Amino acid sequence: MDAWVLISVMGDPRTWGVIGSLIAAFYVLLRVFCPDDWLEGDRRWIKVFSLVFSLSLLTTLFAIYAIKTTVGIERPCVPCTSPEMSACNPYCSFDGWDSSFPSGHAATAFVGPTLLYLMFRRRWLLSLFVISFLVAVSRVAMGVHTPIDVAVGAIIGFTITNVFWKIRAKIPVFGIS
């Protein structure tokens, strides 16, 4: 299997949608079954990460889907719709809603590293952005996106995560700072 395909899988929006939903469910279970003071002190980061990550990721997925279905820019590749096609890209999707702009893989790949860096502010966490960048590059290398698709996708994931990080202390329902 091509190395770019393996790297690309790390940013698959479907996978991250499931992960985000599981983390959100984990957060709800903690709030229901654990005493309030259990999530304070050294464990407070669990509450912050679970809530901000889930909201950032699910909002990013919604934004990507809304833009893709509204804008509808075709992919820069030809999908293999029949076995007889010779000049087609086997990685090119031919789903009706799955347009090229913006890249969902790039968007979701930037959510986690952005939040981890904002939470812990450790310089070594910046290295996680190398993985995000490789996911974005893999989509161009596979021929399923243009550089502008992945750049805008990355900006969306990064920006939405930053927005949720900044408002986490300003909205009482979050209960976190």
C-alpha positions, -999 to +999 in steps of 0.1 A: +000+000+000+012+035-008+027+054+021+006+085+013-026+064+016-015+053+051-007+088+061-040+100+046-060+076+068-048+094+099-070+124+089-101+105+078-131+126+089-153+095+095-127+081+119-124+114+137-162+118+138-164+085+157-135+094+180-150+128+187-184+112+195-168+086+218-149+113+237-181+133+240-198+102+254-169+097+278-173+132+290-210+128+297-203+095+315-177+113+337-202+141+345-230+117+354-211+090+373-181+108+389-183+132+418-179+168+407-146+172+426-131+141+409-126+162+377-109+190+395-072+196+403-048+173+384-077+157+364-092+189+352-075+186+319-097+155+311-128+177+314-113+205+293-099+182+266-130+161+263-154+189+259-133+213+238-120+185+215-155+170+209-171+204+202-142+215+180-141+183+160-178+180+155-182+217+146-153+213+121-169+183+105-202+202+102-185+232+087-166+211+062-198+192+052-217+225+049-190+241+027-185+210+005-222+207-002-227+245-008-196+252-029-195+219-048-160+222-064-151+190-082-120+171-073-089+175-095-090+138-104-111+113-124-128+086-103-127+050-115-164+045-121-160+014-143-133-013-146-126-003-182-113+031-173-075+034-176-068+071-168-085+073-135-074+077-099-084+049-076-084+072-046-107+097-062-142+096-046-173+098-068-198+103-040-222+131-050-217+152-019-179+146-016-166+177-034-129+188-032-131+220-014-122+221+015-102+191+026-119+173+055-088+152+061-067+183+066-093+200+088-097+171+112-059+164+113-053+199+127-079+198+155-061+175+180-026+190+177-040+226+180-059+218+212-030+199+228-007+228+221-032+253+234-038+233+266-002+224+276+020+250+257+049+226+254+072+233+225+076+196+217+038+194+210+045+215+179+060+184+164+024+169+162+017+195+135+042+175+113+017+147+112-011+171+104+010+187+076+018+152+062-019+143+061-026+175+041+003+168+018-008+132+013-042+144-001-024+165-027+001+137-034-027+113-040-042+137-065-076+141-047-071+177-036-054+209-046-031+228-023-058+254-017-082+227-006-059+214+021-048+249+032-083+260+037-092+227+055-062+231+078-072+267+086-108+257+094-097+230+118-071+252+135-095+282+137-125+264+151-104+248+177-090+282+187-125+296+189-137+269+213-105+272+233-110+310+238-147+308+247-144+278+271-142+301+301-167+327+289-197+304+286-211+290+319-223+257+304-186+248+299-179+251+336-142+251+327-114+277+323 
